[in-house]
Amino acid sequence: MDYFRLKDKSVVSRKVKPVAIMFSEYYFYLTAFIDEKDHARDDFDVLNDSFPTIYRIDRIRKMKVLNEKFHIPYHSRFEEGEFRKRVQFMYGGKIQKIKFYYSGSDVDAILDRLPTAVILDEDAGGYTIQAEVFGKGIDMWIRSQGSNIKIINEKGGSYL
């Protein structure tokens, strides 16, 4: 397929192994594994990514269905429910753990938005929360929470 990349306004060709079509934040997305030959190139944000790549369907400029089959072992299958628990705003990237302090009024809103979130500690001012997330979309979401969230780094300090 030929796909329009927004980050550098270029059209790139990809051979992919589609595993799902998903809807989120007003758009349809193709979730697909990149063919190993294409994946060896050096223009990817995450090389040798074991997670599928997310493509907005309206940015696919041209596609051709090939008369080829592919096999994904059962233990490596794509599980949409697990993927949705960890992805924010359909942005790709690595799986990561985040830890933050939440001082807003409704911790349930946080737990609903981040289904993998666990409350580690609670005090009079708020909650220390940890979650496993996928990709860079979490950065956008955290910034949208303003002063209600402070990220806790590995050494215990905070930033943001």
Disulfide bonds with the S-S distance in Angstrom:
none
